[in-house]
Amino acid sequence: MPQILPLLLLPLCWLLLIRPQRQRVARQHEMLTSLRPGDEVVTAGGLLGRVVQVGADRISLEVGPGLVIEVVPPAVTSRRGSAEVAAVEAPATAGEDQG
């Protein structure tokens, strides 16, 4: 019986550890290959920006009016929907003085 225990644990480890990691990597790769100029993204450092240009080894992001930075593709962690972006930007501009 003790010799069978490692054989029984191997599929369990694959199911709980390896498979979910492969799925995350596949989703990240799919997101990166589908990026287009105009998409709103979040970087690993927490920067929010709009994709200006997508290259094989760099992605140009506009993080402010006229401020464009370049990041490597793995630094882009997620794409944001327009509703999420509006919800984040609205409170930031609501407190500004008018005039």
LUMLUMLUM-705208 format. One line per field, with one value per residue: residue in one letter; y, z, x of N, C-alpha, C in turn. Coordinates in Angstrom, 3 decimals, decimal comma, always signed. Each point is the difference from the previous one (the first is absolute). Layout:
# LUMLUMLUM-705208
rest c(A_...) $
n.py c(Y_...) $
n.pz c(Z_...) $
n.px c(X_...) $
ca.py c(Y_...) $
ca.pz c(Z_...) $
ca.px c(X_...) $
c.py c(Y_...) $
c.pz c(Z_...) $
c.px c(X_...) $
//
This chain:
# LUMLUMLUM-705208
rest c(M_P_Q_I_L_P_L_L_L_L_P_L_C_W_L_L_L_I_R_P_Q_R_Q_R_V_A_R_Q_H_E_M_L_T_S_L_R_P_G_D_E_V_V_T_A_G_G_L_L_G_R_V_V_Q_V_G_A_D_R_I_S_L_E_V_G_P_G_L_V_I_E_V_V_P_P_A_V_T_S_R_R_G_S_A_E_V_A_A_V_E_A_P_A_T_A_G_E_D_Q_G) $
n.py c(-1,211_+0,113_-1,028_-0,217_+0,427_-0,032_-1,163_-0,074_+0,484_-0,656_-0,727_-0,136_-0,151_-0,786_-0,574_+0,026_-0,373_-0,998_-0,617_+0,476_-0,312_-1,127_-0,078_+0,429_-0,800_-0,920_+0,361_+0,068_-1,111_-0,500_+0,526_-0,395_-1,129_+0,249_+0,532_+1,082_+0,898_+0,723_-1,208_-0,029_+0,165_-0,998_+0,640_-0,802_+1,179_-0,275_+0,218_+0,987_-0,580_+0,758_-1,145_+0,417_-0,898_-1,077_-0,370_-0,684_+1,025_+0,899_+0,591_+0,931_+0,621_+0,598_+0,500_+0,987_+1,195_-0,616_-0,823_-0,433_-1,181_-0,692_-1,116_-1,003_-0,825_-0,742_+1,275_-0,249_+0,272_+1,072_-0,269_+1,292_-0,246_+0,562_-0,869_-0,897_+0,389_+0,109_-1,141_-0,316_+0,496_-0,380_-0,825_-0,248_+0,146_-0,740_-0,198_+0,148_+1,139_+0,549_+0,382) $
n.pz c(+0,000_+0,778_-0,842_+0,244_+1,200_-0,364_-0,484_+1,145_+0,580_-0,938_-0,283_+1,296_+0,026_-1,052_+0,570_+1,127_-0,580_-0,780_-0,007_+1,214_+0,260_-0,657_+0,652_+1,107_-0,286_-0,317_+1,088_+0,672_-0,592_+0,189_+1,220_+0,124_-0,583_+0,826_+0,602_-0,019_-0,852_+1,103_+0,197_+1,048_+0,573_+0,801_+0,465_+0,073_-0,390_-0,578_-1,075_-0,159_-1,148_-1,080_-0,636_-0,359_+0,322_-0,775_+0,595_-0,619_+0,270_-0,466_+1,026_-0,832_+1,183_-0,199_+0,959_-0,845_+0,020_-1,136_+1,019_-0,845_+0,563_+0,044_-0,108_+0,641_-0,940_+0,626_-0,120_-1,116_+1,102_-0,388_-0,644_-0,075_+0,439_-0,946_+0,474_+0,122_-1,162_-0,464_+0,645_-0,477_-1,216_+0,154_+1,019_-0,854_-0,951_+0,803_+0,625_-1,286_+0,261_-0,207_-0,812) $
n.px c(+0,810_+1,077_+0,245_-1,246_+0,255_+1,294_-0,360_-0,624_+1,089_+0,643_-1,075_-0,023_+1,323_-0,116_-1,047_+0,689_+1,150_+0,274_-1,162_-0,285_+1,277_-0,141_-1,141_+0,627_+1,016_-0,882_-0,699_+1,149_+0,416_-1,190_+0,039_+1,268_-0,351_-1,002_+1,089_-0,753_+0,481_-0,006_+0,518_-0,779_+1,201_+0,355_+1,068_+1,049_+0,471_-1,166_+0,758_-0,856_-0,266_+0,094_-0,219_+1,215_+0,936_-0,171_+1,116_+0,942_+0,827_-0,890_-0,586_-0,460_+0,082_-1,149_+0,789_+0,146_-0,559_+0,292_-0,255_+0,941_-0,242_+1,130_-0,715_+0,574_-0,389_+0,924_+0,364_-0,676_-0,703_-0,690_-1,109_-0,268_-1,231_-0,729_-0,880_+0,993_+0,486_-1,234_-0,191_+1,183_-0,204_-1,248_+0,322_+0,983_-0,925_-0,754_+1,154_+0,259_+0,640_-1,149_+1,009) $
ca.py c(+1,211_+1,222_+0,258_+0,490_+1,352_+1,028_-0,098_+0,597_+1,426_+0,650_+0,640_+1,039_+1,165_+0,568_+0,629_+1,156_+0,944_+0,225_+0,367_+1,403_+0,889_-0,024_+0,765_+1,422_+0,376_+0,027_+1,198_+1,164_+0,026_+0,377_+1,426_+0,773_-0,073_+0,693_+1,430_+0,901_+1,412_+0,501_-0,813_+0,448_-1,111_+0,200_-0,655_-0,671_+1,039_+0,708_+1,124_-0,107_+0,681_-0,358_-0,532_+0,836_-0,828_-1,331_-0,606_-1,349_+0,022_+1,190_+0,558_+1,417_+0,372_+1,399_-0,009_+1,340_+0,775_+0,178_-0,745_-1,377_-0,840_-1,316_-1,101_-1,308_-0,617_-0,655_+0,982_+0,277_-1,099_-0,156_+0,992_+0,559_+0,352_+1,434_+0,309_+0,026_+1,196_+1,149_-0,022_+0,395_+1,376_+0,915_+0,570_+0,830_+1,323_+0,565_+0,880_+1,142_+1,270_+0,470_+1,418) $
ca.pz c(+0,000_-0,006_-1,312_-0,862_+0,432_-0,909_-1,285_+0,169_+0,239_-1,226_-0,723_+0,846_-0,131_-1,332_-0,028_+0,891_-0,141_-1,345_-0,942_+0,137_-0,449_-1,465_-0,449_+0,188_-1,027_-1,286_-0,014_-0,111_-1,377_-0,861_+0,210_-0,600_-1,459_-0,490_+0,289_-1,144_+0,391_+0,572_+1,159_+1,322_+0,662_+1,289_+0,025_+1,249_+0,972_+0,368_-0,894_-0,928_-1,233_-1,245_-0,964_-1,166_-1,023_+0,463_-0,740_+0,440_+1,264_+0,783_-0,129_+0,363_+0,747_+0,365_+1,396_+0,280_-1,242_-0,653_+0,683_-0,498_+0,515_-0,616_+0,945_-0,630_+0,050_+1,256_+1,030_-0,093_+0,723_-0,316_-0,822_+0,733_-0,789_+0,021_+1,185_+1,145_-0,113_+0,325_+1,439_+0,694_-0,319_+0,455_+1,316_-0,022_-0,538_+0,687_+1,073_-0,486_-0,013_-1,320_-0,229) $
ca.px c(-0,810_+0,808_+0,570_-1,072_-0,354_+0,524_-0,692_-1,320_+0,168_+0,456_-1,114_-0,575_+0,875_-0,199_-1,316_-0,069_+1,095_+0,537_-1,059_-0,404_+1,077_-0,011_-1,161_+0,319_+0,971_-0,703_-0,856_+0,881_+0,502_-1,133_-0,259_+1,086_-0,066_-1,192_+0,069_-0,062_+0,047_-1,239_-0,383_+0,433_+0,676_+0,655_+1,309_+0,347_+0,329_-1,213_-0,273_-1,117_+0,348_-0,674_+0,955_+0,216_+0,621_+0,369_+1,093_+0,337_+0,730_-0,376_-1,344_+0,002_-1,201_-0,177_-0,418_-0,478_-0,070_+1,289_+1,053_+0,000_+1,084_+0,083_+0,130_+0,089_-1,327_-0,391_-0,347_-1,433_-0,641_-1,416_-0,679_-1,137_-1,160_-0,281_-0,808_+0,903_+0,834_-0,840_-0,257_+1,227_+0,335_-1,037_+0,277_+1,203_-0,317_-1,154_+0,418_+0,753_-0,725_-0,393_+0,246) $
c.py c(+1,275_+0,315_+0,601_+1,463_+1,090_-0,016_+0,615_+1,515_+0,760_+0,624_+1,125_+1,277_+0,668_+0,781_+1,289_+1,056_+0,316_+0,481_+1,448_+0,987_+0,050_+0,800_+1,498_+0,493_+0,105_+1,231_+1,264_+0,133_+0,432_+1,497_+0,842_-0,014_+0,736_+1,501_+0,815_+1,439_+0,487_-0,792_+0,616_-1,203_+0,429_-0,749_-0,651_+1,013_+0,835_+1,208_-0,307_+0,757_-0,497_-0,440_+0,921_-0,842_-1,332_-0,544_-1,385_+0,002_+1,205_+0,379_+1,444_+0,330_+1,505_+0,002_+1,366_+0,761_+0,253_-0,748_-1,472_-0,723_-1,321_-1,038_-1,287_-0,688_-0,725_+0,973_+0,359_-1,183_-0,176_+1,133_+0,461_+0,318_+1,477_+0,390_+0,082_+1,264_+1,232_+0,072_+0,446_+1,478_+0,997_+0,556_+0,916_+1,388_+0,668_+1,024_+1,238_+1,248_+0,410_+1,491_+0,489) $
c.pz c(+0,000_-1,356_-0,952_+0,329_-0,898_-1,368_+0,069_+0,185_-1,261_-0,803_+0,809_-0,067_-1,355_-0,036_+0,819_-0,254_-1,454_-0,965_+0,163_-0,464_-1,525_-0,556_+0,141_-1,069_-1,361_-0,107_-0,163_-1,429_-0,965_+0,124_-0,683_-1,525_-0,565_+0,298_-1,288_+0,499_+0,449_+1,208_+1,274_+0,731_+1,351_-0,048_+1,359_+1,097_+0,420_-0,862_-0,885_-1,257_-1,178_-0,993_-1,209_-1,153_+0,620_-0,913_+0,542_+1,373_+0,877_-0,257_+0,464_+0,643_+0,237_+1,404_+0,456_-1,307_-0,564_+0,634_-0,398_+0,569_-0,766_+1,087_-0,794_+0,152_+1,310_+1,123_-0,032_+0,618_-0,335_-0,884_+0,792_-0,961_+0,126_+1,211_+1,243_-0,015_+0,379_+1,499_+0,782_-0,230_+0,553_+1,396_+0,012_-0,507_+0,742_+1,066_-0,459_-0,015_-1,431_-0,081_+0,714) $
c.px c(+0,853_+0,601_-1,042_-0,344_+0,591_-0,682_-1,397_+0,094_+0,399_-1,150_-0,656_+0,836_-0,179_-1,312_-0,042_+1,070_+0,355_-1,072_-0,460_+1,068_+0,053_-1,178_+0,242_+0,960_-0,680_-0,900_+0,841_+0,520_-1,100_-0,304_+1,071_-0,065_-1,208_+0,007_+0,027_+0,140_-1,379_-0,477_+0,551_+0,583_+0,561_+1,321_+0,227_+0,338_-1,197_-0,309_-1,201_+0,379_-0,807_+1,072_+0,058_+0,529_+0,396_+1,085_+0,286_+0,668_-0,317_-1,449_+0,093_-1,336_-0,016_-0,580_-0,501_-0,058_+1,399_+1,158_-0,101_+1,203_-0,018_+0,198_+0,173_-1,361_-0,343_-0,368_-1,477_-0,732_-1,463_-0,485_-1,222_-1,122_-0,291_-0,838_+0,877_+0,852_-0,802_-0,260_+1,226_+0,297_-1,016_+0,283_+1,213_-0,304_-1,144_+0,414_+0,750_-0,870_-0,305_+0,279_+1,140) $
//
